[in-house]
Amino acid sequence: MLEISLLTLIFLPIIAGLIVLTPVFSDNQVFIRRFSVYFAIIHTIFSLMFFLLGPNIDVRNVDCISCIFAPDFKAAIPFIDNNILNQIGIHVSFGIDRLSILMVILTTLITTFTIIGSKLYVKKHFKYFYSLIFFLESILLGIFTTTDMFVFFTLWELELIPMYLLISIWGNHSAKKSALKFVLYTFGGSLFLLLGILLVYFTNFAVTGVLTADITQISMNRVNLLLQLIISLFLIIGFGVKVPIFPLHKWLADTHTNASTPVSMLLAAVLLKLGIYGIMRFNFGLLTLGFTVLSPVLGLLAVINIIYGAAVAYYQKDIKRIVAYSSISQMGLILLGGVSLTNIGYTGAVYHMISHGLVAAGLFFVVGIIKQRFHTTNINRLSGIASIAPRLYGFSMVIVLSAAGIPFLSGFIGEFLSIYGALISSLLVFKLYAVIAVFILILSALYLMKPVHEVFFGILPDKYKNIQDIAVHEFVVLAAISFIIILLGCFPFVIVNFLNV
C-alpha cells in the first residue's frame, strides 16, 4: 500500500501538469490557478501522511551521522524498471526514510505557497507556468526519494529544464542570461557528479563483485582512503554548486535578482537543499571514511560561506540580493552542522534546512510584494512602509527575526543545534569554527535588520500613501509561513524526535 502511495505522491504532479495543458482549461487564468491551488493543497496533505506514519526504522540502531539510506520499502515502476536496466544494476525504484520524508514535505509545502503566491506575478503563459511548476515538483520528489544513483543523476539533470524555462520566461529582461548562468554552473558541477557516481558504481563492483547502482546495496567500507577522497571531492564539487559552496556561488545572486518571485521562492527554499541532501546521502552514507577526513576542510568552507554571505549581504542596496546572499550564509551554517560528525550537528542541519526553506520563501515573498507595489527593491528609495502596510510589516518581522535566530522561532533551533553540534565535535578545529560562527551570526542581525529599518520605518513618501496593504492570498501565504515558523520554534521536538527516535 505504501509503495503505491509513494509512486502516487511522486507522479501526481506530472498528471496535474498535463491536465493543466489540456484544452479543458483553455486560457482561463482563474480556472487554471484554482485547480493548481486546490491540487497543491491536497497533495501537501497527502505528503503529511508519510510523516504521520513514518518509516518503521529504529534509528537508534542506525548510524545517523552516516545517514544510511534504509527505507522501509521500495517502489519500482514496472514498465520502466525492466530486465535490460536490471542486468547492469540500474533499478528505477524509490524509497523513503526520515530525511527524505522531511524533504518531501518541504517540497510540497513550498510548492503550495509558490502557487498561491503567484497570482500577481504570472502575466502570461499561465498554462505553461503552472504545468512547469508541477513537473519540477515531481522531479524534486523523485530526487529526494530515489534509491538508484543513476536515476538520481538523471532527475538531477532533468530539473534544469523546467528551472531554465521558469527563470527565463517569467523573469525580468536579464533573466535569460541568469538562467543560462544557472544551467552552465549546474551542468559543470554535474560532470564531476557523474564522474563520482561512476567511480562509486565500478569501485563497488570491483570490491564486492555486485554490479548495482542501488544506494542501499553499495558498500565502500573496504575501499582505500585515497580513492574515497578522490570520489568524495568529485561529489562535493558537483553538490557544492547547488549549495552553493564558495567559490561556486556566482550564479545565485543574479538568478534570484532576475527571476520572478515565485521562482525565487522555490529556488531558495528547495533547490538549494539538493546540494546538502546529496552530500548527506552520498558522502555521509557511502564514503564515510573519506568524508571524515575531509570534514575539517568542509567545515572551513562552511565558515567561509557564513562570513562571506553575511559580509556581502550587509553592503547590498537591493533587498533581493540581501536575501540571496543571506542564503549563502545560512547554507554555510547548515553545512557546518552536517559535517561536524555529531548526531546533534546532523539533526541541527536537517532542522535548519526545513527552517531556512520556510524563512527564505517568506523573505522572497515579502520582497516580491514590495517590488510589486512600490516598483523598486532599492532600500534607499523606500521608507515608512509600516504606516500603510502594518500586516506586511508584522509578518516580515516574524520571518526576519527567525532568520536572525531569535528564540521561540524555528531559525534559533536550527542554528543552535548546528553550532552546538560543531562545538561538541571530537575534532578540535570544529570548536573554533563554532566560535567564529556564533560571532558572525550575532553580526548577521545587522544585515537582516538594516533593510527592515530602512524600508519599514522613517517618513513615507507622498507617492506611496495610497498603496494598499497585503491582499488575501498574500495574507494566507505569510500567515501560514509565520505560523509554522512559530510552531517549530516552540515545539522543536516535532522534528527532533522524528529524526532520532
C-alpha positions as CSV (number, residue, x, y, z in Angstrom):
1,M,0.0,0.0,0.0
2,L,2.8,2.4,0.9
3,E,4.6,1.6,-2.3
4,I,1.6,2.6,-4.4
5,S,1.2,5.7,-2.2
6,L,4.8,6.8,-2.7
7,L,4.6,6.4,-6.5
8,T,1.3,8.3,-6.5
9,L,2.9,11.1,-4.4
10,I,5.8,11.4,-6.9
11,F,3.9,11.3,-10.2
12,L,0.6,13.0,-9.3
13,P,2.1,16.5,-10.1
14,I,3.1,15.3,-13.6
15,I,-0.5,14.3,-14.1
16,A,-1.8,17.6,-12.8
17,G,0.7,19.4,-15.1
18,L,-0.6,17.5,-18.1
19,I,-4.2,18.2,-17.1
20,V,-3.4,21.9,-17.0
21,L,-2.1,21.7,-20.5
22,T,-5.3,20.2,-21.9
23,P,-7.9,22.3,-23.8
24,V,-10.3,21.8,-20.9
25,F,-8.8,24.9,-19.2
26,S,-8.5,27.0,-22.3
27,D,-6.5,30.1,-21.3
28,N,-8.7,30.9,-18.3
29,Q,-6.3,32.1,-15.7
30,V,-8.8,31.8,-12.8
31,F,-9.7,28.2,-13.5
32,I,-6.0,27.2,-14.1
33,R,-5.0,28.9,-10.9
34,R,-7.8,27.5,-8.8
35,F,-7.2,23.9,-10.0
36,S,-3.4,24.3,-9.3
37,V,-4.0,25.7,-5.8
38,Y,-6.6,23.0,-4.8
39,F,-4.3,20.3,-6.2
40,A,-1.3,21.6,-4.4
41,I,-3.1,21.8,-1.0
42,I,-4.4,18.2,-1.4
43,H,-1.0,17.0,-2.5
44,T,0.6,18.6,0.6
45,I,-1.9,17.0,2.9
46,F,-1.2,13.6,1.2
47,S,2.6,14.1,1.8
48,L,2.0,14.6,5.5
49,M,0.7,11.0,5.7
50,F,4.2,9.8,5.4
51,F,5.3,12.0,8.3
52,L,2.4,10.7,10.5
53,L,3.0,7.1,9.6
54,G,6.8,7.3,9.5
55,P,9.2,4.5,8.4
56,N,9.4,1.6,10.8
57,I,13.2,2.1,11.3
58,D,14.7,2.3,14.7
59,V,17.3,4.9,14.0
60,R,18.8,4.3,17.4
61,N,20.4,1.2,15.9
62,V,21.5,3.1,12.8
63,D,24.4,5.4,12.4
64,C,22.6,8.7,11.8
65,I,25.9,10.6,11.2
66,S,26.5,8.5,8.1
67,C,22.8,8.9,7.2
68,I,22.4,5.4,5.9
69,F,19.5,5.1,3.4
70,A,17.5,2.3,4.9
71,P,14.0,2.7,3.5
72,D,11.1,0.7,4.9
73,F,10.1,-0.3,1.4
74,K,11.0,0.2,-2.3
75,A,8.6,1.1,-5.0
76,A,9.6,0.3,-8.6
77,I,7.9,1.3,-11.9
78,P,7.2,-1.9,-13.8
79,F,7.2,-0.6,-17.3
80,I,10.5,1.3,-16.8
81,D,12.3,-1.0,-14.4
82,N,13.0,-3.7,-17.0
83,N,15.5,-6.5,-17.4
84,I,17.8,-4.6,-19.6
85,L,18.4,-2.0,-16.9
86,N,18.4,-4.6,-14.2
87,Q,21.2,-6.5,-15.9
88,I,23.6,-3.6,-15.3
89,G,22.3,-2.9,-11.8
90,I,20.0,0.0,-12.5
91,H,16.6,0.0,-10.9
92,V,14.1,2.8,-11.4
93,S,13.0,2.5,-7.8
94,F,12.1,4.8,-4.9
95,G,12.1,4.6,-1.2
96,I,11.6,6.9,1.8
97,D,13.3,7.4,5.1
98,R,13.2,10.1,7.8
99,L,15.4,12.6,5.9
100,S,13.6,12.2,2.6
101,I,10.2,12.4,4.3
102,L,11.1,15.9,5.6
103,M,12.4,17.0,2.3
104,V,9.3,15.7,0.5
105,I,7.0,17.7,2.9
106,L,9.2,20.8,2.5
107,T,8.9,20.5,-1.3
108,T,5.1,20.0,-1.4
109,L,4.6,22.8,1.2
110,I,6.7,25.4,-0.6
111,T,5.2,24.4,-3.9
112,T,1.8,25.2,-2.4
113,F,3.0,28.6,-1.1
114,T,4.5,29.3,-4.5
115,I,1.3,28.6,-6.4
116,I,-0.9,30.5,-4.1
117,G,1.5,33.5,-4.1
118,S,2.0,33.5,-7.9
119,K,-1.4,35.3,-8.5
120,L,0.1,38.7,-9.3
121,Y,3.3,37.6,-10.8
122,V,2.2,35.4,-13.7
123,K,1.0,37.7,-16.5
124,K,1.5,35.4,-19.5
125,H,1.5,31.7,-20.5
126,F,-0.5,30.7,-17.4
127,K,-0.8,27.0,-18.5
128,Y,2.9,26.6,-19.1
129,F,3.9,28.3,-15.8
130,Y,1.7,26.0,-13.6
131,S,2.5,22.9,-15.6
132,L,6.2,23.5,-15.3
133,I,5.9,24.1,-11.5
134,F,4.2,20.7,-11.2
135,F,6.8,19.0,-13.5
136,L,9.5,20.5,-11.4
137,E,7.8,19.3,-8.2
138,S,7.7,15.7,-9.4
139,I,11.4,15.8,-10.4
140,L,12.3,17.2,-6.9
141,L,10.3,14.5,-5.2
142,G,12.0,11.9,-7.3
143,I,15.4,13.2,-6.4
144,F,14.6,13.1,-2.7
145,T,13.2,9.5,-2.8
146,T,15.1,7.5,-5.4
147,T,17.3,4.7,-4.3
148,D,19.3,4.5,-7.5
149,M,22.3,6.6,-8.3
150,F,21.7,6.9,-12.0
151,V,18.1,7.7,-11.6
152,F,19.2,10.4,-9.1
153,F,21.6,11.8,-11.6
154,T,19.0,11.7,-14.4
155,L,16.5,13.6,-12.3
156,W,19.2,16.0,-11.2
157,E,19.8,16.9,-14.8
158,L,16.1,17.0,-15.8
159,E,15.5,19.6,-13.1
160,L,17.5,22.1,-15.2
161,I,14.8,22.1,-18.0
162,P,11.8,23.5,-16.0
163,M,14.1,25.8,-14.0
164,Y,15.7,27.3,-17.1
165,L,12.2,28.0,-18.6
166,L,10.7,29.3,-15.3
167,I,13.6,31.7,-14.8
168,S,14.0,32.9,-18.4
169,I,10.3,33.3,-19.4
170,W,8.8,34.8,-16.3
171,G,11.8,36.7,-15.1
172,N,12.9,40.3,-16.0
173,H,14.8,41.5,-19.1
174,S,18.0,40.0,-17.8
175,A,16.5,36.7,-16.7
176,K,17.7,34.7,-19.8
177,K,21.3,35.5,-19.1
178,S,20.9,34.5,-15.4
179,A,19.1,31.3,-16.4
180,L,21.9,30.3,-18.7
181,K,24.5,31.0,-16.0
182,F,22.5,28.8,-13.6
183,V,22.4,26.0,-16.2
184,L,26.1,26.2,-17.0
185,Y,27.2,26.2,-13.4
186,T,24.9,23.3,-12.5
187,F,25.9,21.4,-15.7
188,G,29.6,22.0,-15.0
189,G,29.1,20.6,-11.5
190,S,27.1,17.7,-12.9
191,L,30.2,16.5,-14.8
192,F,32.1,16.0,-11.6
193,L,29.0,14.4,-10.0
194,L,28.6,11.9,-12.8
195,L,32.3,11.0,-12.6
196,G,32.0,10.5,-8.9
197,I,28.9,8.3,-9.3
198,L,30.6,6.2,-12.0
199,L,33.6,5.7,-9.7
200,V,31.3,4.5,-6.9
201,Y,29.5,2.2,-9.3
202,F,32.6,0.5,-10.7
203,T,34.6,0.6,-7.4
204,N,31.8,-1.2,-5.6
205,F,31.7,-3.8,-8.4
206,A,35.4,-4.3,-8.1
207,V,35.3,-4.8,-4.4
208,T,32.0,-6.8,-4.0
209,G,31.5,-8.3,-7.4
210,V,28.0,-6.9,-7.5
211,L,27.0,-4.6,-10.3
212,T,24.5,-2.3,-8.8
213,A,23.6,1.4,-8.6
214,D,21.3,0.8,-5.6
215,I,22.4,3.1,-2.8
216,T,21.1,0.6,-0.2
217,Q,23.3,-2.2,-1.6
218,I,26.6,-0.3,-2.1
219,S,29.4,-0.8,0.3
220,M,32.5,1.3,0.1
221,N,33.9,0.4,3.6
222,R,36.7,-1.7,2.1
223,V,37.8,0.9,-0.4
224,N,41.2,2.5,0.4
225,L,41.2,6.1,1.8
226,L,42.9,7.7,-1.3
227,L,40.2,6.5,-3.7
228,Q,37.5,7.5,-1.2
229,L,39.0,11.0,-1.0
230,I,39.1,11.3,-4.8
231,I,35.5,10.2,-5.2
232,S,34.4,12.4,-2.3
233,L,36.0,15.5,-3.9
234,F,34.2,14.9,-7.2
235,L,30.9,14.5,-5.5
236,I,31.4,17.6,-3.3
237,I,32.2,19.8,-6.3
238,G,29.0,18.5,-8.0
239,F,26.8,19.1,-5.0
240,G,28.7,22.2,-3.9
241,V,27.4,24.2,-6.9
242,K,23.8,23.7,-5.7
243,V,24.5,24.5,-2.0
244,P,26.3,26.8,-3.1
245,I,29.7,26.5,-1.5
246,F,32.1,29.4,-2.0
247,P,33.5,29.9,-4.7
248,L,30.9,28.0,-6.7
249,H,28.2,30.6,-5.8
250,K,28.5,33.1,-8.6
251,W,25.2,32.2,-10.2
252,L,23.0,32.6,-7.1
253,A,22.5,36.4,-6.6
254,D,21.9,37.2,-10.3
255,T,19.5,34.4,-10.7
256,H,17.4,35.5,-7.7
257,T,17.5,39.1,-8.7
258,N,16.3,38.4,-12.2
259,A,13.8,35.6,-11.5
260,S,10.2,36.1,-10.7
261,T,9.2,36.0,-7.0
262,P,7.5,32.5,-7.1
263,V,10.6,31.0,-8.8
264,S,12.9,32.6,-6.3
265,M,10.8,31.1,-3.5
266,L,11.2,27.6,-4.9
267,L,14.9,28.1,-5.7
268,A,15.9,29.3,-2.3
269,A,13.6,27.1,-0.3
270,V,14.0,23.7,-2.0
271,L,16.6,23.7,-4.8
272,L,19.5,24.9,-2.6
273,K,18.7,21.9,-0.3
274,L,19.5,19.5,-3.1
275,G,23.3,20.0,-2.6
276,I,23.2,19.4,1.2
277,Y,20.9,16.4,0.7
278,G,23.3,15.0,-1.9
279,I,26.3,15.4,0.5
280,M,24.4,13.7,3.3
281,R,23.1,10.9,1.1
282,F,26.3,10.1,-0.8
283,N,29.3,11.5,1.1
284,F,27.9,10.6,4.6
285,G,26.3,7.4,3.7
286,L,28.6,5.8,1.1
287,L,32.0,7.4,1.7
288,T,32.1,7.7,5.4
289,L,35.9,7.3,5.8
290,G,36.7,9.9,3.1
291,F,34.1,12.2,4.4
292,T,35.6,12.0,7.9
293,V,39.0,13.0,6.6
294,L,37.5,15.9,4.5
295,S,35.2,17.2,7.2
296,P,37.6,19.8,8.6
297,V,38.0,21.2,5.1
298,L,34.3,21.2,4.5
299,G,33.9,22.9,7.9
300,L,36.3,25.6,6.8
301,L,34.3,26.2,3.6
302,A,31.2,26.4,5.7
303,V,32.7,29.1,7.8
304,I,33.8,31.0,4.7
305,N,30.2,30.7,3.4
306,I,28.9,32.1,6.7
307,I,31.3,35.1,6.7
308,Y,31.2,35.8,3.0
309,G,27.5,35.7,2.7
310,A,26.9,37.9,5.8
311,A,29.6,40.5,4.7
312,V,28.4,40.8,1.1
313,A,24.7,40.9,2.2
314,Y,25.4,43.9,4.6
315,Y,26.7,46.1,1.8
316,Q,23.9,45.4,-0.7
317,K,21.3,48.0,-1.5
318,D,18.9,45.7,-3.3
319,I,16.7,43.7,-0.8
320,K,16.5,40.7,-3.1
321,R,20.3,40.5,-3.2
322,I,20.4,40.8,0.5
323,V,18.2,37.8,0.9
324,A,20.1,35.9,-1.7
325,Y,23.5,36.4,0.0
326,S,21.9,35.7,3.4
327,S,21.0,32.3,1.9
328,I,24.7,31.7,1.2
329,S,25.5,32.4,4.8
330,Q,22.7,30.2,6.2
331,M,23.6,27.3,3.9
332,G,27.1,27.6,5.3
333,L,25.6,27.1,8.8
334,I,23.7,24.1,7.6
335,L,26.8,22.6,6.1
336,L,28.8,23.3,9.3
337,G,26.3,21.2,11.4
338,G,26.1,18.5,8.8
339,V,29.9,17.9,8.6
340,S,30.5,18.2,12.3
341,L,30.4,14.3,12.7
342,T,27.9,14.5,15.6
343,N,24.3,13.4,15.8
344,I,23.3,16.8,17.2
345,G,25.0,18.6,14.3
346,Y,23.3,16.3,11.8
347,T,19.9,17.0,13.5
348,G,20.5,20.7,13.5
349,A,21.5,20.7,9.8
350,V,18.3,18.9,8.8
351,Y,16.2,21.1,11.1
352,H,17.7,24.2,9.7
353,M,17.1,23.0,6.1
354,I,13.4,23.0,6.9
355,S,13.6,26.3,8.8
356,H,15.6,28.1,6.1
357,G,13.3,26.8,3.4
358,L,10.3,28.4,5.2
359,V,12.2,31.6,6.0
360,A,13.8,32.0,2.6
361,A,10.4,31.5,0.9
362,G,8.8,34.1,3.2
363,L,11.6,36.7,2.7
364,F,11.5,36.4,-1.1
365,F,7.7,36.7,-1.0
366,V,7.9,39.8,1.1
367,V,10.4,41.3,-1.3
368,G,8.1,40.4,-4.2
369,I,5.2,42.2,-2.5
370,I,7.3,45.3,-2.0
371,K,8.5,45.1,-5.6
372,Q,5.0,44.7,-7.0
373,R,3.6,47.6,-5.0
374,F,6.4,50.1,-4.9
375,H,8.2,49.1,-8.1
376,T,11.6,49.0,-6.5
377,T,13.7,46.9,-4.1
378,N,16.3,49.5,-3.5
379,I,16.4,50.3,0.2
380,N,17.4,53.9,-0.5
381,R,14.1,54.5,-2.3
382,L,11.9,53.0,0.4
383,S,10.8,54.2,3.8
384,G,7.9,54.3,6.2
385,I,6.1,51.3,4.7
386,A,4.9,50.1,8.1
387,S,2.5,53.0,8.4
388,I,0.4,51.9,5.4
389,A,1.1,48.1,5.4
390,P,1.1,47.0,9.1
391,R,0.2,43.4,8.2
392,L,3.1,43.2,5.8
393,Y,5.4,44.7,8.5
394,G,4.1,42.3,11.2
395,F,4.7,39.1,9.1
396,S,8.0,40.4,7.9
397,M,9.3,40.9,11.4
398,V,8.4,37.3,12.4
399,I,10.3,35.9,9.4
400,V,13.3,38.3,9.7
401,L,13.6,37.6,13.5
402,S,13.5,33.8,12.7
403,A,16.3,34.4,10.2
404,A,18.3,36.2,12.8
405,G,17.9,33.3,15.2
406,I,15.7,34.7,17.9
407,P,14.4,32.1,20.5
408,F,11.0,30.6,20.1
409,L,11.3,30.8,16.3
410,S,12.4,28.0,14.1
411,G,15.6,29.7,13.0
412,F,17.0,29.7,16.5
413,I,16.6,25.9,16.9
414,G,18.4,25.0,13.7
415,E,21.3,27.5,14.3
416,F,21.7,26.4,18.0
417,L,21.8,22.7,17.2
418,S,24.2,23.1,14.2
419,I,26.6,25.2,16.2
420,Y,26.3,23.1,19.3
421,G,27.0,20.0,17.2
422,A,30.2,21.6,15.9
423,L,31.2,22.7,19.4
424,I,31.0,19.2,20.9
425,S,32.7,17.6,17.9
426,S,35.7,15.4,18.7
427,L,37.8,17.4,16.2
428,L,39.2,20.5,17.9
429,V,39.1,22.6,14.8
430,F,35.3,22.4,14.8
431,K,35.2,24.1,18.2
432,L,37.0,27.1,16.6
433,Y,34.6,27.0,13.7
434,A,31.6,27.1,16.1
435,V,33.0,30.1,18.0
436,I,33.6,32.0,14.7
437,A,30.1,31.1,13.5
438,V,28.5,32.4,16.7
439,F,30.1,35.8,16.4
440,I,29.2,36.1,12.7
441,L,25.6,35.1,13.4
442,I,25.4,37.8,16.0
443,L,26.6,40.3,13.4
444,S,24.2,38.9,10.9
445,A,21.4,40.6,12.7
446,L,22.8,43.8,11.2
447,Y,22.3,42.9,7.6
448,L,18.8,41.5,8.4
449,M,17.6,44.4,10.5
450,K,19.2,47.1,8.3
451,P,16.7,46.7,5.4
452,V,13.8,46.4,7.9
453,H,14.8,49.7,9.5
454,E,15.3,51.4,6.2
455,V,12.2,50.1,4.4
456,F,9.5,50.0,7.2
457,F,10.5,53.0,9.3
458,G,11.0,56.6,8.6
459,I,8.9,59.1,6.6
460,L,6.6,57.7,4.0
461,P,7.0,59.5,0.6
462,D,3.7,61.1,-0.6
463,K,3.7,59.0,-3.8
464,Y,3.2,55.8,-1.7
465,K,0.4,57.0,0.6
466,N,-2.4,55.4,-1.4
467,I,-0.8,51.9,-1.7
468,Q,-2.8,49.1,-0.1
469,D,-1.7,46.5,2.5
470,I,-1.3,42.8,1.6
471,A,-4.2,41.1,-0.3
472,V,-6.0,38.0,1.0
473,H,-3.9,35.4,-0.9
474,E,-0.7,37.2,0.3
475,F,-2.0,37.1,3.9
476,V,-2.7,33.4,3.6
477,V,0.9,32.6,2.5
478,L,2.6,34.9,5.0
479,A,0.3,33.8,7.9
480,A,0.9,30.1,7.1
481,I,4.7,30.5,6.9
482,S,4.7,32.6,10.1
483,F,2.6,30.1,11.9
484,I,4.9,27.1,11.0
485,I,8.0,29.2,12.0
486,I,6.5,29.9,15.4
487,L,5.2,26.3,15.8
488,L,8.6,24.7,15.0
489,G,10.3,27.3,17.3
490,C,8.0,26.5,20.2
491,F,7.8,22.7,19.6
492,P,11.1,21.7,18.0
493,F,10.8,18.1,19.1
494,V,8.2,17.5,16.4
495,I,11.2,17.2,14.0
496,V,14.0,16.4,16.5
497,N,12.2,13.3,17.9
498,F,11.1,12.3,14.4
499,L,14.8,12.2,13.3
500,N,16.2,10.5,16.4
501,V,13.5,8.2,17.9
